[in-house]
Amino acid sequence: MHVTAPAMSRSLGRIRRTTGDQILVRTGRTMTPTPYAIAVREQVHELLHQVQGVLAPSRELDLTTLERTFTLRWHDSLVALSGPALLSAVREEAPGVRLRFVAESSIGTPELRRGEVDLEANADRPGAPDIRAEKVGETRLVIVVRQGHPLTRVRTVTAKRYADGEHVAVSRRGNFGNALDDALARLGLSRRVVATAPTEAAAMEFARDSDLLACVPEATTRSAVADLGLVALPLPLELPPAPIYLSWHQRYDTDHAHAWLRGLARTALAKGAGPT
């Protein structure tokens, strides 16, 4: 049994105190079970089997019978871009699984750590050591303007022409400045931001009905440009692509259902972002 004699003696002592029975008695050089021990042997065997089933669950995942609701907090543009593909894949493989997409907060929230959110997807790489993060794609930034906007009639959109326009910035926290302003400052330029919008979808609505310039990830504009009558123009600034991170708490590392969902989410997000 791979147990030392002293350890076995201590365990037997605890069992005797609990049951009020000797359980094993010495007969010569061997130990013989008492009548009580023989009577409960089958029940104890069954209980041990049940405990093993609880502590060492099956490694098999039956998607056809899986019933579970996953909560996902994704950037709104990623929900629109990749959410439908993820839901379609989930329903095809596991019809009993439901997805709950919730809005991002304007402040840092601990729901991922508390287990209230299963997966996050956005441009922010979490810094906490217990949060896993995987880069699943990236997308470049583009300028979005209405059709007929003055910038659509020039041969080249220069950094100065871009800076000279009036802008709507995207910020959940209402910040007027961001990395675009830092890039312009390095060129000795600045821009005038006249409004902020909490989402890219809202910013594009501002641009559709005015001469305002909005800067959004290119992946976001693919379907919206035609639908809203907008034009996407190249951004004349040296900026790295915007990354897309998929994040989850480490408690789910060995959760087979969660790992399955992560795989589908990874595929949906990478496909939505396009080639990196």
N, C-alpha and C positions, 0 to 999 in steps of 0.2 A: 504493500500500500504506500511505500515511499514515505512512511512516517516513523520517526524515532520512537523508542519505547517510552521515554518520559512524556513525549507529546501525546502518544496514544493513551497513556495512563491519565493525563489531565483531561483529555476529551471524554474518556469513559467515566471519569468522576463527575463531570458536568452532566452527562446523560443520566447517570444514576440519581443525582440530586433532582433533576427535572422530573424523571418518571417515577421515582421512589422504588425502583426495581434494580437488582444487581446486574441485569442484562447478560453479563458473562460471568461464569463462575469457574474456578480452577478445578480440573479433574486430572490429577497427575501432572503431566507436563503440558497439557493443552488446556484451552479455554472452551467451555461448553455454554451455548445460549440457554437462558432460562425459558420456561414455558411462555412467559409474557413476550420475550424477544421473538420467539418463534411465531407467536400469534400475530404480532404486528409487522412481521417481516415484509409481507407483500404490500401492505399499506405504505410502509416507509420507502420501499423500492419505487412505488408509483409516485410518491411525493418527490423523491429525488429526481425522477424522470421529468416531472413537471417543472421543477426548479431549473434543471438544465435547459429545458425548452425556453424558459423566460430569460435566463442569463446568457444563453448562446442561441439566439434566434436563427432561423434558417437564412442562409446566404442568398436564397432564391428570391427574386422579386417578381410577383405575378401582376403585371400591369393590367390585365383584363379584370381583376377583382380589386385593384387598388382604389380606395376611396380616401381622398385627402384634399384639403384646400391649402394652396400655397399663396403667400402674400408677397408681392413683388413691388418694390419702390424703385421705379425707373424714371429717368428724365423723360419729360412729356414727349419730346421729339422721338425718343427711342421706343416709347409705347406705340406711337403712331406708325413708326417705321417698321418695327420688328414684332410688336405685340400680336398682330393678327397671324403671322406665320407661326409664332410659338404656340398660340392657342390651337391652331389647326393641327400641328404636329402632336400636341398633347391629346387632343380629342381622338385622333386616329389611333394612338397607341394605348391610351388609358382613359376611356370615356367617363370613368368615375372621378376623375381629378378635376378640380376647379381652380381657376386662377383669379386672385384678387389683386388688381393693380391699384396702388394708392399714390396720391400726389406727394411730390417731394416737399420738404419743409424748408422754410427760409433760414432756419437755424440748424445746427448740428443736433441730431437726435440719436438716442441710444437703442432704438427699437431692434436694430440688427443684433446687437449684443444681447438684448433681453429675449431674443427668439420671437419677437412679434413680427419681424420681417424676415423672410427666407432669403431673398436675393435682392441686391441693389445693382443698378446699372447706370453709370453716369461717367463724367470726365474726371472725377476725383478719386485718387488712389488713397484708401484709408491708411492712417498711420498707426492704428492700434495693432499690437502684436498678435492679438487673438482673432483678428479679422483677416480672412484670406482675400486676395485680390488677384485677378487674372486679366491681363490686357487681351481683349478679344477683337479689337479693331481700332481704326482711327479714321478721321475724316478731316479734310482741309476746310478752312473758312472761306466763304465767298460773300460778295456784296449782293444784296437783293434790292432791286428798285422796281418801280412801276414801268410798264411799257410806255415808251415815249419820253422817258426821263432824259434830261440833258446828257447824262453820262453814257447813255446808249448810243449817242450820235457822235462820239469822239472815237478816233482811231485807237487810242491807248488810254486806259485809266491810270494816271500817274498817282503817286502818293500825295502830291499837292492838290490835284483835282479831287481826290478822295477827301482830304482834310478840309477843303474849302466848302464841302457840303454840310448840311445839317443832319444830325444823326439821332436815331433812337437806339438806345443800348438795351441789351438783354441782361437782366439781373434780378434774381429772386429776392435779393436784399435791398434793391433800389439803389445800387451803387452807380454813379455816373461814369466812373473811370474803370478801365480794365487794361489788359495786356496790349490792346490796340493803341491806347494812348501812350504806353511806354515805348512801343515801336515807333510811333510818330515822333515822340520826343527825341529819340536817337537821331532822327533826321532833321531836327530843328523845327518840327511842325506840331501843330495842335489842332484839335477839332472842337466843334461846338455840339454837345449833346443836349438836345432840348427836351428829351423825355426818356424814361426807362419803362420797360415792359417786363413782366415777370416770366414770360415764356417767349420762345421764338415764334410760335404761332401768332401771339398777340403783336409782336414787333412787325411781323410781315403784314398784318392788317393795317398798321400805321403806315407802312411804306406803300401799300396799295392805293391809298387815297391821298397821297401827298408826294412831295419831292424828298422826303426823308430817306436816308440810307440806313439799312439794317445789315448787320453782319452776323451770319448764322453758319453753322456747319453745313457743308455741301450736301451731306446725306439727307438733311432735313428738307432741302429745297426740291428734291427730285420730283415728288408728287405735287408739292404745293405750288411750284412755279406755274404750271399749266392751269391748275385749279383756280388760282387767285389772279391770274393775268400778270405775273411778275417776270422779271428778267434777272438771271444770275450772272454776275460779272466777276472776273478774277480780282482778288485782293492784292494790291500792289505793295505788300509789306512782307518782310522776312519773318514769318512766324512758323513755329513747328505745328504739325497736324494736331488736332484735338484728339486725345486718346479716348477710348471707350473701355471702362473697367467693369467687370462682373465681380461682385463682392458677396461674401457670406461669412457667417461665424464658424469658427473651427469645430464647434460641436457637431456640425453636419458633415464633417469630412468622411465619416464611415456610414452615413445614412444612405442606403442604396436608392431610395426613392428620390432623395434630394440630389444625389449624384446624377441620376437619370435626367432630372429636370435641368440641372446645370448643363448637361451635354446638349440638350435641345435648345436652351437659351443661348449657349455659346454659338451654335450653328446659326440661329436666327439673327443674332446681333451681327455676327461676322458677315453674313450674307447681305444684311441691310446696309452695312457700312461700305460694302464693295471692296475691291482690291486695295490692299495696303501698300 
